[in-house]
Amino acid sequence: MNHLKTHSKVALGYFLIAALLGLILRSFYVFEIPITFKFFVHTHSHIALLGWVYIALTTVIYKIYLEKFQLQKKYTYLFWFTQLTLIGMLGTFPFQGYALFSIVFSTLFLIATYWFFWFFKKHTATEIKTKNSYKCISVALWFMVISSIGPWMLGGIMSTLGATSIWYRMAIYFYLHFQYNGWMMMALLGILVYILETQQLIIPKTVFRRIFYSINLGIVATFSLSTLFTEPPFFLYLIGGIGAMLQLYGLTQLLKFLINHRKNTQAIFNKFQLLVLKTIGVLVLLKMILQLLTALPYFANLAVTILDFTIGYLHWTFLGVVTISLFLFLDYFRLIKLSKKGYYLYLLAFALTEGLIFYKGFIIWQNLPLITAYFKLLMLGSLCLVVSLLYLFTTWLTAKD
């Protein structure tokens, strides 16, 4: 248990580093900073997704499925190999962007994820594989593996078609889509279902099938929304719209089940955790609605032409839905102690930065003047995010086991 608490703190450490990199990026528009902006963007995104989210998610998955089998020594090799790849990326991306050494460490990270996939499949008990939660986690890991097709394709695309090719962007969007819509969302769903199962709150088979298949079909279909920058035929908009509606339907079925059994849910989570869970529900619902809107050609064009809307949506997903869900689950399994003050400060910083990002997108959309202090305010919001994470990090470091 103690080693998993250490892993959780390592994950949060990566999140803090990613937030500091984000603050540097926001400060770039306010001060003269001698950095290559694009290189720091690559570093920021890789450490946020692969450091914070991946390490936190895999730590929880190991905790709930594998910890009882005394695999600590074997898992330690995998964990520290993964850290080697992340530290390698952290030490190369800021100085060279996508180049030889950063690509080597990124490739080694992909191998580490395959290793985790194999480790999970090999050591998970057979009787667990019939559980609904396992089905969600299993398909999440498959999406993780499938998403890696994108990075593997980049080398060939760059050497033949070049970085300006639409196929270059397509490979990146393929990776991102199946990472955050597939791997991350399904893993979080699986962890929630696991908690319900262990507390004897079982989702009926028919209801679970509706949730599981509609969300997964929706994940596959909504990849077409990532191709809209190419102005594709209308049927791809249609497929994307159907996929978004399927995901929204699956989510509403899950929310309906939880609302109908709210007394049971209240017995599973404490009052603070329940409040966090409700916040996540609102964030996911709004994410699905925004996704559905982009299936309409007009809003798809806005998302493609106004970068702030895309950045706002991605941050809504990563900093909102995914991160706050991880806070909840890490706290529930006592891998960390979620400070109320730290959480509310984080929520405030998240709301401030998201509001400012979407505000700028709206201003560009409506062709209105941007307030002169905009970039300073955005930098301040990023600073608040760093402060909130510092507070959470120091609280967790000093918390008694």
N, C-alpha and C positions, 0 to 999 in steps of 0.2 A: 504493500500500500504506500509506504513512504517513497519508494522510487517513482511511483506514478504521480505523487504530489510534486516531486522534483521535476518530472517531465512536464507537468502542467505549468509550473513556474517558468520552465524553459520556453514553453509555447508563448506565455504572456510576455516573456522577455523579447521574443521576436516581434510581437505585436507592438511593443513599446519602441523598438528600433524602427519598424515600419512607420509608426506615427511620427517619429522624429524626422525620418526621411520625407514624409509628407509635409511636415512643417518647413523643412528646407525648400521643398518645391514651391510651397505657397509664398515663402519669403523671397523667392527669386524675382517676383514681380514688384517687390517693395524695395529690396536692396540689391546692390551689385554683388553677386556671389560667383566666385571663379570655379564654376562646375559646368559639366556638360549636362544640360537639363534632361535630355533624352536618356542618358545613361542612368541617371538617378530615378527616372520614372520606371525603368526596367527593374532596378534594384528594389524600389518601393513595392511594386506589384508582386515580385517573386517572393520577397520575405513575408509579405502580408498573407498571400495565399498558401505558400508552401511551408512557411515557418509557423505562423500563428494557427491558421485554420487546419492545415493538414496534421500538425503535431497534436493539437488539441483534440481533433476528431479521432485520430488513431489511438490516442491515450484512453479516451472514453470507451472506444470499441474493445480495446485490450482489457480494460477494467471489467466490463460486463460479460465478456465471453471467454476470456483466456486466463485471467489472473488466478483462478482457482486451480489451474493445472500445473502450477509451479514451473512456469516457463521463463522465469525472470532472467536467468543467465543467457539463454538463447536469444531472448528478445533484446537484451542489452546490446548485443552485437549489431542487431538491426537498427536500434535506436541511434547508437553513436555513429554508425556508418551514414545514417541520414543526416546527422548533425554535421558531419564532415562535408557533405555535399552543400548544405545550406551555408556554412561558414565560407566555403569556397566561392559560392555565388556572391555572398556579401563582400568578399574581398576582391572580386574581379569585375562585377557589373558596373560599379561606380566609375571605374577607370577605363574600361574598354567597351562597354555595352555588349552587344552580341558579337563575340569574337572567340578565338580558339579556347582559352581557358574557361570562360564563362559557359560556353557550350559544352565543354567536357563535364563540368560540375552539374549542369542542368541535365545532361544525359545520365550521369550517375544517379541523380535524384530519381529519374524515371525508373531506373533499375531498382532503387530502394522501394519504390511504390509497388513494383511487381513482386518484390521479395515479401512485402507486408501482405499483399493479396494471397500469395502462396502460403505464408505462415498462418494467416487467418483460416483459409480453407482446410489446411492440413490438421490444425489442432482444435478446431471447433468440434464439440461433441456431436455425435450423430443425432441424438434425441432432440437437440436444440434446433436442428435444421428444418424441423416441421413448424417451428414457431413463426408467426407473422412478422415479428421483429427481425428475425434472421433473414427472411425473404427480402425485407427492405434494405438491410445492411449489405446483403449479398449483391443485389442489383446495383446498389450504390457503388460498390467496389468495381463491378463490371463497367459502370459508366466512367469511373476513374481510369480504368485501363483503356477503354475505348477513346477517351479524350486525348490520350497520349499519341494517337495517330496524327493529330495536328502538328505537334512539335517534330515528330519523325519526318513529316512531309516537308518541313521548312527548308532543310538543307538542299534537297533536290529542286525545290521551287526557286530558291535563291540562285542556285548555280545555273539554272536553265532559263527561267522566266524573269528573275530579278525581284527585288523587294517592292517594286511598284506594281507588280501584277496583282490582279484581283484574287488570284489563287493564294497569294501570300496572306492577304487579309482573311481569306476564307479559312485557311488553316488555323490562324490565331483564333478566329471566332468559333470554329469547331471546338477547339480546346477549351475556350472559356465557357461556352454554352454547356458542354457536358461536364465541366467542372462544377459550376455554380448551380445550374438547374438539375444536373444529374447526380453527381457524386455527393455534393454537399447537402442538397435539399433532401435526398432520399436517405442519407446517413442520419440526418437530424430527425427525420420522420421515424426511422427505425429505432433510434434511441428513445424517443417519446413512447412508441408502441411497447418497447421493452419495459419501460417503467410501469406502464399501465398493466402489462401482463404479470409482472412480479407482484403487483398489488391486487391481483385477481379481477382487474377490470378488463375483460376480454372483448374486443370488438367482434361482433358476430361475423361469421364467414361471408355471408352475402354482402354485408356492409363493407368489410375489408376488401373483398374483390373489387367492388365499385371504386373504392379509394385507390387501391393499388394499381389496377389496370388503367383507370382514367388518367392518373397522374403520370404513369410511365409512358403511355401512348402519347400523352400531351408533351412530355419531355422530348421525345423523338420528333414529333410533328413541329414543335415550335423552333426547331433548329432552322426551319425555313425563314423565320423572322430575322435570323442573323445574315441572311443572304440579300436582304432588301436593298442594301446599298448598291447592288448591281442593277436595280430596276428590272426585276425578273417578270415573267409572265404572271397574270393575275391569279392563276391557280395556286401559286406558292403563297400568295397573301391568304388565300382561302384555307390552305392546309395549316398555315400558321395560326389563323384565327380559330379553326377547329381545335387545334392543339391547345391554345390558350384557354378556350372554353372547357376542354376536358380537364385541364389542371384546376381551373376554378371550380368545376363541379366536384372533383375529388376533394379539394380543400373544404368546400361547404359541407360535404358529407362527413368529414372528420370533425369540423366545428359543431355540426348538428349533434353528433354522437357525444362530444364532450359537454355540450350545453345540456343535453338530456340526462347526463350523468354527472352534473356539476357537484352534487353532494359527495359523490365518490371521489371526484377530482380534488375537492377541497380537503378531503381526508388524506390524500396522497402528498400534496404540496402544502408548505406552510403559507401564511398570508402573503409574505413578501414574494416568495417564489410564484405564487398564483398570480400576483400582480404582474410579474415579469412575463409569465406565460400569456396573459391576456394582451400585453404589449406586443409580444411576438405575433399573436394571432392577427392583430390589426395591421402590423407591418407586412406580414405575408399576404394578407387580403389585398392591400394596396399595391403590392408588388405584382400580383396576378392581374389586377385591373389595368395597371400601366402596361403590362405585357400584352393584354388583350387590345388595348388602344393602338399599339404599334402594328396590329394586323390591318388597320385601316390605312390605305395609301397616303392620306394627308398627314397623319401622325407618324407614319413610317418615314416620310420625307423629312419631317421635323427632327426625328431622332437621328437621321443620317447627316443632315446639314448643320444641326446645332449640337456641337460636341458636349456642351454642358448638360443637356438632357441625358445623353448616354452616360456621362460620368456620374451624374446624380443618381441614375437608376442603378448603376453598378455599385456605388457606395451605399445606396439604400439596401441592396442585397447583402453586401459583405459586412459593412459596419453596423447595419441594422439587423436584418433577419438572422444572418449566420452568427455574427459575433454575440448578440444578445442571447441567442439560443445556447451558444457555448457557455456563456456566463451561467445561465440557468442550470445546465446539465453538470458542469464542473462543480457548481455549488451543491447540487442535489446529491451527487455521489461523494461529496466531502473531499474532493480533490483540491478545492480551494474554498476560501471563505469569502463570499461576495459581500463587500461592504455596501450598506445602503447609501451612505454619503457618496462613495466613489461611483456607484452605479448611477445615481441621479445626476452627478456631475458629468458623467460620460453621456447620459441621455441628453442633457442640455447641450453639450458640445456637438453631439451628433445632429440634433435638431437645428442648431445654429448653422453648421456647415452645409447641411442639406438644403436648408432654406435659402442660403446665399447662392449655392450652385444653381438651384432651380430658378431663383430670382434672375440671375444673369441670363439663363436660357430664355426666360420669358421676355426680358428686356430686348434681347437680340431678335426674338420672334416678332415682337411688336414694334421693333425699330424705335425704341425709346432711349433716352440718355442714361448711362450708368452712373450711379452716385460716385463721386470722386474718391471716397474712402473705401470703396468696395474691396480692393485687394488687401488693404490693412485689416479690414473686418474679417476677411476670410483667413488671413494669417492668425488673427486673434482666436478665431474658432478652432483652428488647428492647434494652437497653443493650449487652449482649454482641453482639447482631446488628449494631448500629451500629459497635462497636469492630472487629468482624471485617471489615466493609466498608471502614472507614477504613484498616485495615491492608492490605487487598487493593488499595485505591485508591492509596495512597501507594507501594506496591510496584510497581504498574503504571506510575505516573507516573515513577518513577525508574529503571525497567527500561531497559536499552539495547536499541535496535532491532536 
